[in-house]
């Protein structure tokens, strides 16, 4: 029992005394089973075992046990002989092997290319669904009829087998292969030997159908010279893909703009190097062209060779074959990063205050409307604060507008530091700010925010060699139910602010229907 780390003095003790309750119960059930059956019982179970370093602590492990009951002449069980060994490591290996087997089977079944395995003589062992799709024969047909062959000439596989038996891996092997309909397709293949003790015992082959790719290349080659000068000197990114989105052609401009050589992109998906968050949008863009047979346009992000994000505008046009279906798609993309960057800058200017970086009027209006909507739905109170610096004009007059701007920035910073994450701070202009406090349970929450802001402004503001003092007055209005417009709520907060400045600066006032309370 040493390897299981049971106490050395376990002799004479019950199972319950030397094992945890859960483990003892499992062992006891198997003991009873062996006694009932009057025969040996072998079982594998996961139980709790003592740690080798500290027997008071437990670990979970697998054990294999053989229980043999011994009976006397009266048929009574006098003794039980148990042989137990830990098999945790074996069980872990079995779990790992089962996982690897499941992964292999999943890849084998779902691979887009034809995959098959064969023995050392080249006889089929297994074929995946893509093999059946490509060649027409099912695995049952292949295994039952040894005369079935996909080879153009019998015997041509012998040279491949010779190289595989030497342990060589064969890649990018091009050849013709026969289908069930007795048609020939062009395939790009790879062969990998399975070695055991230096001897080949089998192999795996992967076939990619490149027939249509070859046909398309032939067609493109005929018209290539006509458009070569235009395409190769274009600043646009030009690509041609098949109906599955696999790239068949990429213009030289890809290297100049993205850093990728054209040949590097051939055979890759059109979605390669598309920014992850835009992947679904681009996939739907391609599907739309395939399904409608009509051109489409999209702006999205993609990565260059250095991993940098670029914005591109892409126009996709379908190439319709004689059957009237989309056979290829031509994509023409243009780098619009500068344009998008400028648009984002203009949008930021419209939404945020340029001096402080706080919300502008548009974001303030959206935040206030959203907060009032929460009040209407959930009944939680919304507070609107209007703040104004006291005697700020004197700072501009005495120290200049550059110092005044720095004071405004510090003013906005201190306000922002003393509100909640859900609150919105915006600048109206000059030294006047607004704060929206949504989802309040009581007015005391807003009062605490006001007091924190007032206290923070009592600290000196240091601008260069100047130490300045400025106080803030605040007006507060509350939205508690429908019937009050945004405009009226603003007016109430403004009146409360006026009351604060008139009565005692450096304080806050709340608007009420009857009176203004400090």
Buried (B, 14 or more C-beta within 10 A) or exposed (E): EEEBBBEEEEEEEEBEEBBBEEBBEBBBEBBEBBBEEEEEBEBEBBBBBBEEEEBEEBEEBBBBBBBBBEEEEEEEBEEEEBEBEBBBEEBEEEEEEEEEEEEEEEEBEEBEBBBBBBEBEBEBBBBBBBBBEBBBBBBEEBBEEEEBBBEEEEEEBEEBBEBBBEEBEBEEBEBBBBBBEEEEBBBBBBBBBBBEEEEBEBBBBBBBBBBBBBEBBEEBEEEEEEEEEEBEEBEBBBBBBBBEBBBBBBBBBBBEBBEBEBEBBBBBBBBBBBBEEBEEBBBEBBEBBBEEEEEBEBBBBBBBEEEEEBBBBBBBBBBEEEEEEBBBBBBBBBBBEEEBEEEEEEEEEEBBBEEBBBBBBEBBBBBBEEBBEBBEEEEBBBBBBBBBBBEBEEBBEEBEEEBBBBBBBBBBBBBBEBBEEEBBBBBBEEBBBBBBBBBBEEBEBBBEBBBBBBEBBEEEBEBEEBEBEBBBBBBBBBBBEEEBEEEEBBBBBBBBBBBBBEEEBBBBBBBEEEEBEE
